[in-house]
Amino acid sequence: MVAIGEKKVSTQFVQAKRVMPLIVPLLISSLQRAETMAIAMESRGFNAAEKRSSFYQLDFNWMDTMMLISGCVVCSVMLLLGIFF
């Protein structure tokens, strides 16, 4: 029952009105923190335009081939001479 002269107000509107003073400062502080984080990441080299990777492709070149062959020769000579580690 509603008393005479009393307006019926929905509870959702009342709850939203009570929560609004809490939401605004929370939203502002979240945006400030996001901006600070973005500036810090940009200054440290985190860039979305560039593909980040700490790995790079190595090619098997002639120096690798020479080292492989010389290692095999040294091991073969050691086995033939009977020298073991």
C-alpha positions as CSV (number, residue, x, y, z in Angstrom):
1,M,0.0,0.0,0.0
2,V,1.1,3.5,-0.8
3,A,0.3,6.4,1.5
4,I,-1.5,9.4,0.1
5,G,0.9,11.9,-1.6
6,E,3.8,9.4,-1.6
7,K,5.3,8.7,-5.0
8,K,6.1,5.1,-5.8
9,V,9.8,4.9,-6.7
10,S,11.3,1.8,-8.2
11,T,13.9,0.1,-6.0
12,Q,16.3,-0.2,-8.9
13,F,16.4,3.6,-9.3
14,V,17.1,4.0,-5.6
15,Q,19.9,1.4,-5.7
16,A,21.5,3.0,-8.7
17,K,21.3,6.4,-7.1
18,R,23.0,5.0,-3.9
19,V,25.8,3.3,-5.9
20,M,26.6,6.2,-8.2
21,P,28.9,8.0,-5.7
22,L,31.0,4.8,-5.5
23,I,31.1,4.1,-9.2
24,V,32.3,7.5,-10.4
25,P,35.6,7.6,-8.4
26,L,36.3,3.9,-9.2
27,L,35.9,4.6,-12.9
28,I,38.1,7.7,-12.8
29,S,40.9,5.9,-10.8
30,S,40.7,2.9,-13.2
31,L,41.2,5.2,-16.2
32,Q,44.1,7.0,-14.5
33,R,45.8,3.7,-13.8
34,A,45.3,2.5,-17.3
35,E,46.8,5.7,-18.7
36,T,49.8,5.4,-16.4
37,M,50.3,1.8,-17.3
38,A,50.1,2.7,-21.0
39,I,52.7,5.4,-20.7
40,A,55.0,3.1,-18.7
41,M,54.7,0.3,-21.3
42,E,55.3,2.6,-24.2
43,S,58.5,4.1,-22.5
44,R,59.8,0.5,-22.0
45,G,59.4,-0.4,-25.7
46,F,56.1,-2.3,-25.7
47,N,54.7,-1.4,-29.0
48,A,51.6,-3.0,-30.6
49,A,52.7,-2.0,-34.1
50,E,55.8,-4.1,-34.0
51,K,55.8,-7.9,-33.6
52,R,57.7,-8.7,-30.4
53,S,59.8,-11.8,-30.2
54,S,62.9,-12.7,-28.4
55,F,63.6,-15.5,-30.9
56,Y,65.2,-15.1,-34.2
57,Q,65.9,-17.6,-37.0
58,L,69.4,-19.0,-37.3
59,D,70.7,-20.3,-40.6
60,F,73.0,-23.2,-41.0
61,N,76.0,-21.7,-42.8
62,W,79.4,-22.9,-44.0
63,M,81.1,-22.3,-40.6
64,D,78.6,-24.7,-39.0
65,T,79.4,-27.3,-41.7
66,M,83.2,-26.9,-41.1
67,M,82.8,-27.3,-37.3
68,L,80.6,-30.4,-37.7
69,I,83.1,-32.0,-40.1
70,S,86.1,-31.2,-37.9
71,G,84.3,-32.5,-34.8
72,C,83.5,-35.8,-36.6
73,V,87.2,-36.0,-37.7
74,V,88.5,-35.4,-34.2
75,C,86.1,-38.0,-32.7
76,S,87.1,-40.6,-35.4
77,V,90.8,-40.0,-34.8
78,M,90.3,-40.4,-31.1
79,L,88.4,-43.7,-31.5
80,L,91.0,-45.0,-34.0
81,L,93.9,-44.1,-31.6
82,G,92.1,-45.6,-28.6
83,I,91.9,-42.3,-26.7
84,F,88.7,-42.1,-24.6
85,F,87.5,-39.4,-22.3
